[in-house]
Amino acid sequence: MEIKKPGTKLFDTTQNRSRSWKLSNDLIDAISQILAQKAAWEIKSAHDCYTDSGYLIGQKTSDPKCILIVGSKTHFDDNQRDKVIKLRTFELFRRGSRNIEILTYDELYERAYFIVNQKLPCL
């Protein structure tokens, strides 16, 4: 799990040729960081681990899921056309990121609120 600040930029200031928004270097760096942490964990967990009493721990990790909490919905605030393109760009990136769940702070709050209150927050 990797947690960045809510103010971490999700997008660069320009679009690319396919009319999608360029993702920010901060977001790409966070993905690189979490992938490096995942790789280090997979190497470490490949060895047999034992409890303090000397018993073998039988659970193993295999291609663990990672969670990145970054940015907020304010990064989508723009004119309607750009907002739609940014939302689509972000969603395509998330869906293409295998075993990495990328959430904004707003989405994390909405999920937690729903779990506690069994209804969506009034935002």
N, C-alpha and C positions, 0 to 999 in steps of 0.2 A: 504494500500500500504506500502510495506517495501522496502527500498533501502539499499543495502550493497555495499561495495567497489568493483570496477572492479577486484581487485586482490584477492578477496575472493575465496579460493579454492573450486572447485566443486567436486573433487575426492580425495580420500585417495591415498596412494602410492602403494596399492596392489589390486589385483583382489580377488574375493571370489570364492567359489567352483563352481559356475555356470558360471564361466568365464565372469561375468559382473564385472565392476569396483565398488569398495566400494565408496559410496558417502561420502564426507567429513563431519566431525562434524560441521563445519561452516555452510554448507548447511542445514543439519538436524536441527541445532539450529535456523536458520532463518525461516524454516518452522514451527517449534514449536512456535516461537515468533509470527508469523503472525496468526497462529491458535488461540493463546491466545488473541491477539488483536481482532480477529473476534468474539470470544466468548464474550469478554467484551462488544463489540459494540452491539451484539444481545441482551444482557441483558439490556443495557442502552436504546436501541431503543424500547424495549417492552413496555415501559411506554408512556403514552400520552405526547406529547410535544406541547407547545404553543408558538406563536409569542410574541414579546414584547407588542403587543396590546391585547393579551389575546385570540387570535383565535387559534383554534385547528389546528395543522398541520396534514393533512390527510395522507400524504405519510408514508408508513411503509417499513422497511427493512425485507427481508426474504431471508435467506441464501446468504449473499452477496458474490460476487466474490472478491478474493484478488489477488493482483499483487505483485510479488517479482522480483526485478531487482538485479541480482547478477552475478559476474564473467564475463569472456570473453571467446571468442573462442580460446584464447591461451591455455586454459586448456585442449583442445583436441589435441594439437600439440604433436605428438608422431609418432612412426612408423605406417605404414598404418593399420596393424591388430589392434593395440591397439586403434588407432583413431576411427576405425569403431565400435569397442566394446564400447568405451566411448560414442560416439554419440548415439548408440542404447540404452545403459544404461540410459543416460540422457533423451532421448526422451520417453522411457518407464516410467520413473519416472514422467516426466511432465504429460503424458497422464493419469497416474494413480492418480494424485493429483487433486481430484475433487474440482472445484471452486477456484483453485489457479493457476494463470498463472505465469509461471516462464520464465523470459527472461534474456538473457545475455545483457550486454551493447552493444555489436555488433549488436544484433538483434533489439534492441530498436533504434539504430542509423539507421539501414537499413530501418526500418518501417517509421521513421520520414523523411528520405531522399526521400523515394518513395512518401510519401504523398505530400511533397513540390515540388518535381521535376517530378513526374509521370514516373519515371524510376528508375531502381536499381542502386545503387552506383557502381563505378568501383573500387573494392578493390584489 
